[in-house]
């Protein structure tokens, strides 16, 4: 137990340092945490102390996964049904092109330029076709775009993009079994009952019983996540849909949803983002940097050339189009999940896996950094929540139900 507390203190100390750096550099905390993870892992590896970080310990993997699940739920909760209906054409077209362009482009690069076998090439296309909901939503929160139609459109397109990735991964590499049927049926039933049961619990027990809404939501997310893993899927997949189904319920109490964000961003997501940074294998990149650069260029350029003209049909201003396009060019959650799936099922080698994860993480950092520094559409920012301005404290001790 002493070792667990020591490792946890180390990671949360790094999270504090990341927050300070993010404030002074004026860039996304998620990106800083990823970069800190990369640097710390490289230093620890050179000193022969990588195992002391505990990045592969079960408890830390659980905290990281829980952070991804809750962050994905919060992203889904931002998508008001009315906004999605109004932007249905935009999010569908942008999301589908955002998936297909890098899937085809990166698979072609892996197969015909790098000479990977067909299965590994398809896995490469799947892993690099993603858009990082976790990174994009973290950026939306920090800028305040999550409260605007512009930001909600980006989040909706991210969902369609990642849905295409998940479906492709399942169709190409995962057998459709009775477990899949059970997972789909149970999820559909739970989603149908969730709005009613959540409102009923709130009406009778909220504000009287300790944080029952938070416990209820986490129970649902973890239960469906366990069922998803049992069926061969991923725990974050149902989380986004649960968030969308409960968007109206969540928006009814802004203070409660802010408290849930505090728990997620203050405790859980640093483990997720920094752990993602520790996945990068510096020796593999040094041994063949051209492979890394080719794959990174394949992902980013296929996204840009595929999406920029499409987004131009919905956004006329240059900074809006570029910011939208670059955020859609990111990757992290489903990219690392797909790469790890390929490694564990021997579809890709350890070296190929290292390249894929490094590219996924680089694509989370570089496009987002460029978007924030050069193409931030400031005219769309909420007036009261400009980046860098202090916001009200969220860490009150009053009971939120």
N, C-alpha and C positions, 0 to 999 in steps of 0.2 A: 504493500500500500504506500509506503514511503517513496518508492521509486515512481509510482503513478503520480503522486502529488508533485514530485520534483519535475518530472517531464511536463506535466500540465502547467506548472508555474513557468517553465522555460518557454513553452509555446505562447502562453498568454503574455509573457514579458515581451516576446517578439511581436505580438499583436499590438501592444502599446507603442512600441517603437515604430511599427508600420503606420499607426494612426498619426503619430507626430510627423513622420516623413510625408505622409499623404497631405496633411494640412499645409505644410510649408511648400511642397512641390505643386500643390493644387491639382493633383490627379487622383483618380479613383483609388480608394482604399483597397479594393479587391485586387487591382493590378500591383499595388505596392506589396501586399501580402504574398502574392505569387512570386514576385521578384525576390523578396526576403527569403522565401522558402528555397528558391534556386540557389541563392548565395550561401545560406546556412548549410544546405546539403553538400554543396561543393567544398566548403571549408571542412565540414565534419568528415567527408570522405577522404580528403587529403591528410587529415590527422588520424585516420583510421578509427574514427569514433562515430560513424554514421548510425550504428545500432543504438547509440545512446539517445538519439532523437526520438526513438519509438514510433517512427512513421508507419511501420507495418504492424504495430500492436493492435489487437482486436478492439480494445476500448477506444483508441484514438480513431481507428477506422470507423467505428460506430458514431462517434461524435461528428466526424467529418461528413458521413452519410446523412446523419440527422440534420446537419446544417444545410446540406443540399436539398433535402426533402422540404424543410420548412421554408427555405428561401424560394423554392419553386412554387410552393403553395401560396406564399405571399404575392409572387408575381401573377399567378392566376387570379388571385382575389382582386387585383387592380383592374382586371378586364371586365368592365361593366357590360352586360349583355347588349344594352342599347348602342354603346360605342362600337362593339364588334359587328352588330347588324348593320350599322351605318358604314363601317369600313370593311364589310365582308369581301368585296371584290379586291380591295387593296391587299389585305392581309393574306388572302388565298393566293393571289398571283405572285406577290413578292415572296411569300413563304415557299411556294412550289419551285420557283426559279432559283431561290436561295439554296434549295436542296439539290436540284437536278444539275445545275451548272458545275459546282465543285465535285459532285459525285462522279459525273462523267469525266470531267477534266482531270481530277486527281487519279482516278482509276486508269486513265489513258497514260498519264505520266509514269505511274508505277509500272504498268505493263510494257509499254513500248519504249520508254526512255531508260528506266532503271532495270528492266528485265525481270521484275518480280513475276511469280507464277500467277495464274488467273485468280485463284481464291484469295491470295494475299493482296492482289491488286484491287479486287472488289471490296475487301475489308478496308483497304486504304481509302477508297472512295467513300465508303460509309463513314469512317472515322473522321474524315476531313470535310464532310458535307454539313457538319453541324453549325449551329449558331449558339453561343453560350447564353442561355437564359439567366444563369447565375450572375455572370459578369454584367450583362446588359441591364438586368433589374437592379443590381447594385449601383450602376451608373445612373439609372433613372431615379433612384431614391436620392442620390447625392445632389443631382441637378434639380430635382423637383419635376422632371418631365413625366414621372409616373402619374401625375395629376392632370396631365394635358392629353388632348386627343392625339397629338403628335406622338407622344411617348407610348400611349396605349396601342397605337397602330404598330409601332415597332415591336412591342411585346407580343401582339397578336401574330405578326409575321414570324417572330422567333418560334412561337409555339407550332405553327404550321410547318416550318422548316424542320424542327426537331421531331415532329410527329412523322414526317417523311423518313427521317433517319432511323427512327425506331422500327417503323414498318419494314423498311429495307433490310435492316439487320435481322429481323425475325423471319422474313420471307427467304432471305438468301442463306442464312446459317442456322436458324433455330427451327426444329421440327414442330409442326402444329399438332399438339397432343390433347388428351382429355384435360390435362392441367390448364392448358390455354383456355379451353371452353369454360372451365370452372372459374378461372380468374376473370374472364370477361363477364360472365353471368353474375358473379358476386359483386364485381365493381359496378355494373349497371344497377343492380338492386340497391346497393349502398348509396349510389348517387341519387337515385330516385327518392330515397327516404331521408337523405341528409337535410335538405332545407326544412322539412317539417320537424324532424327530431331536434335540430339545432335551435329552431325558434321556440319549441316547447321547453327545452332545457333552460333557455335564457329567460323565458317568461316566468317560470316557476322558481328556479334556483339561482339565477345570476344575481349578483350584488348581495347575496345572502350566504352562499357557500363558496369556500375558498377557490377562486380561479377555476370554476368548473368548466367554463367555455374553453379555456386553454387546454385543460386536461382532455376534454372531449375531442377537440380538433387533433391534438397530438395522438390520441388513441386511434382515431380513424386513419390518420396518415400512416402510422406505424403498422396498423393492422392490414391495410391495403398494400403497404410496402412489403410486408412479410409474404403476403399472398402473391404479389408480383414476382418476388425472388423465387418462391417455390415453383412458380409456373415457368421460370426461365427468362422472365422479363427483368425490369429494373425498378427499384423502389421509388425513384423520382417520377416515373411515368404517371401513375394515378394522382400524384400530389398536385400537378398543375390543373388537372380536370376538376379535382375537389375544390381547388381555389376558385375556379371559374363558376362552378355550381353555387358556391357560397359567397360570391362576390357581393350580392345585395345584402346578405346577412352580415358580412364583414364591414361593409361601408356604413352600416347603421350605427356603429359605435367606433368613431375614429380613435378615441383614447385606447380602447382595447386593442385595436390592430397595431397601434404604435407600441404598446407594451409588448406585443408578440414580436414586433420588429426588433425591439431592444434585446429581448432574449436571443433572437436569432443572430443578429449582427454583432452583439456584444459578447456572446459566448461561443456560439457554434460555428459560424461561417469562417472565423479565422483559422480554425483547424482544417476546414475544407480547402480554402485557398492556399494556405501555406503548405499543406500536405501535397497539393497538386504540384507546387513548385519543386518539391523534393523528388518528383518522378523523373526529372531530366537527368540523363546520363551524360555527363561531360565527356568522358572518354570516347563514347560512341560518336558524339558530334565532332570531336576533334579529329577522329580517325577518318571521317568522311563528311566534311562540311558541305560538299557539293550536293550530296543527297538531301541533306536537311534544307538547303537553300532552294533546290528544285521543288521539293514537296511544299515548302512554305509559299513559294511563288505560284505553284499550281493552285493552292487553296485560295490565296488572297486575290490573285488576278482573275481566276475564274469567277469568283464571287463578284468582284468589281465589274468586270466586263458583262457579266450576266445581269446584274442587278441595277447598275447605274442608269441605263436607258429605261428600264422598267419603272424604277422609282421616279424617274423624270416625268412619267405620265401622271403621277399623283402629287409630286412636289416640284414646283417651278423654280424656287430659289436655290442657288448653287450650294450654299452652306447646308441647307436642309437635306438636299439630295446626298451630298457627300457624307454628312454625319450619319444619316440613315444607312447608307451603303456600307460604311466602315464598321458600324456597330453590328450589322448583319454578317460581317466578315469574321467576327470573332468565333472562338470555339473553346470549349473546356469540358463541361460535365459529360455530355453524351459522347464527345470525342474520346476522352480518357476511358469511359466505360466501354466503348466499342473496341478500342485498342486492347484493353485488358481482356475483353471477351476473346479477341483473336489470339492473344498469347496463351490464355488458359486452355483454349481448344486447339492449340498448335496450328492455327491458320497462318500466323506470322511468327518469325523467329524473335529471339530476345533483342537482336540488333534492330530489326524492323520495328519492333514495338517501341524501342527507345526513340527512333526517328519520329514515329507517329506522335508520341506523347510530347516530344520536344516541339514539334510543329504546332500541335494543338495549343500548347501553353504560349508559344510565341505569337500565335494568332489571337490569343486572348489579350496580350499586352500591346503589340505594335499597332494594330488598327485602332484600338480604343484610345491609345495615347495620342496618335495623330488626329483622331476625330476631336478629342477634347482640346488639344492645343491649337488647331488650325481651322476647324470647321464647326465649332459650337454655335448653333443658331440662337444667339442670345436674345433675339427679339421674341422667341417663344418661351423663354424661361418665366416661371411664375414670379411676379414682382416681389413677393415677400420671402422667397427662398432662393436667392442667388448663391452660387457656389462660394464657399468661404465665409459666409455670414453665419453668426451664431444662431442656433435654433433652440427652442425651449427644451428644457431638460425632460427626459422621458423616464427617468428612473425613480419616480415617486413610489411611496410605500403603501398608498391607499389600495384597497381591494378593488379589482376590476371585474370580478365575476368570472 
